[in-house]
Amino acid sequence: MEIKKIYTEDLQIAQALIQRDNTITRKYFYHHCFPLFKSIYDNYYTDCTDYKEFIDEIYIVVLTPSKATGRCQMENFRGESTLASWIKTVCLFYCYKKYELKQRMPVYEPLPHTVEKEDSEDAISDRRNDETLSNPIDFSGMNRADVETLLGLMSNVRYRNIIRLLYLEQKSHKETAEALGMSMDNYYNKRILAEKQFKQVCRKEARHA
């Protein structure tokens, strides 16, 4: 009878990641695994603009609970291989699916960002509030000029456009995704990262004020 080796230390790391242990997350996911992520980013197709965005996206992929089961992908890790090998498999499958989707996606012309659109009940009701990691932005008390200034400080142009289209122009999720030529699954992941980056810019400016 063959006895499988169980990587107990890797199982413990996986549990710490699932429990959102910040120290373990930084040490393992963003430092220990960085050479792995960099190699995959350099050699396979992604639609990410840099290494950091790619790592953030994989983090969301493996740690966001499924709406159907309430479990994240990393909970399927059983320690029968190293955690790094398991993450590599997830990354390669992710890249393959991205490339496959790219081949099927029609090309959309971006919508002009200068067109104002009044609030509509359909546009607002279309917004989902059930993404586990989403943290919607509260623009109350801010005028458009201030928001545009903050948007200009965002390093990622695609994230900037998501915030502008979704929040300033009050477009629906579907309209925003189509305007940027993104699939809905990809859009929801990018929206989470866009909201995170905008809030980081806001906090930074608040400290300097």
ZIBEL-V580510 format. One record per backbone hydrogen bond with DSSP energy under -1.0 kcal/mol. CO is the residue of the C=O (numbers start at 0). NH is the residue of the N-H. E is the energy in kcal/mol with one decimal. If there is no record, write none. Layout:
# ZIBEL-V580510
CO&NH&E + CO&NH&E
This chain:
# ZIBEL-V580510
5&7&-1.6 + 6&10&-1.9 + 7&11&-2.0 + 8&12&-2.0 + 9&13&-2.6 + 10&14&-2.1 + 11&15&-2.0 + 12&16&-2.3 + 13&17&-2.5 + 14&18&-1.9 + 15&20&-2.6 + 16&19&-1.7 + 20&24&-2.7 + 21&25&-2.5 + 22&26&-2.4 + 23&27&-3.2 + 24&28&-1.1 + 24&29&-1.4 + 26&31&-2.4 + 27&32&-2.3 + 32&36&-2.5 + 33&37&-3.0 + 34&38&-2.2 + 35&39&-2.2 + 36&40&-2.8 + 37&41&-2.4 + 38&42&-1.3 + 39&43&-2.1 + 49&53&-1.9 + 50&54&-2.7 + 51&55&-2.7 + 52&56&-2.3 + 53&57&-2.3 + 54&58&-2.4 + 55&59&-2.0 + 56&60&-2.5 + 57&61&-2.5 + 58&62&-1.6 + 59&63&-1.7 + 61&73&-2.4 + 65&69&-2.5 + 70&65&-2.4 + 71&74&-1.2 + 72&75&-2.4 + 73&76&-1.6 + 78&6&-3.3 + 81&85&-1.9 + 82&86&-2.7 + 83&87&-2.3 + 84&88&-2.0 + 85&89&-2.0 + 86&90&-2.7 + 87&91&-2.6 + 88&92&-2.2 + 89&93&-2.4 + 90&94&-2.7 + 91&95&-2.3 + 92&96&-2.5 + 93&97&-2.3 + 94&98&-2.5 + 95&99&-2.6 + 96&100&-2.4 + 97&101&-2.3 + 98&102&-1.8 + 100&104&-1.5 + 119&123&-2.1 + 120&124&-2.6 + 121&125&-1.5 + 123&126&-1.3 + 130&133&-1.0 + 138&141&-2.0 + 142&146&-2.0 + 143&147&-2.8 + 144&148&-1.9 + 145&149&-2.1 + 146&150&-2.6 + 147&151&-2.0 + 150&153&-1.5 + 155&159&-2.1 + 156&160&-2.2 + 157&161&-2.0 + 158&162&-2.2 + 159&163&-2.3 + 160&164&-2.8 + 161&165&-2.6 + 162&166&-2.4 + 162&167&-1.0 + 163&168&-2.2 + 164&170&-2.3 + 171&175&-2.4 + 172&176&-2.6 + 173&177&-2.5 + 174&178&-2.3 + 175&179&-1.4 + 176&181&-2.8 + 182&186&-2.6 + 183&187&-2.5 + 184&188&-1.6 + 185&189&-2.6 + 186&190&-2.8 + 187&191&-1.6 + 188&192&-1.6 + 189&193&-2.7 + 190&194&-2.7 + 191&195&-1.9 + 192&196&-2.5 + 193&197&-2.5 + 194&198&-2.1 + 195&199&-1.8 + 196&200&-2.1 + 197&201&-2.3 + 198&202&-2.4 + 199&203&-2.2 + 200&204&-2.5 + 201&205&-2.2 + 202&206&-1.8 + 203&207&-1.3 + 204&208&-1.1
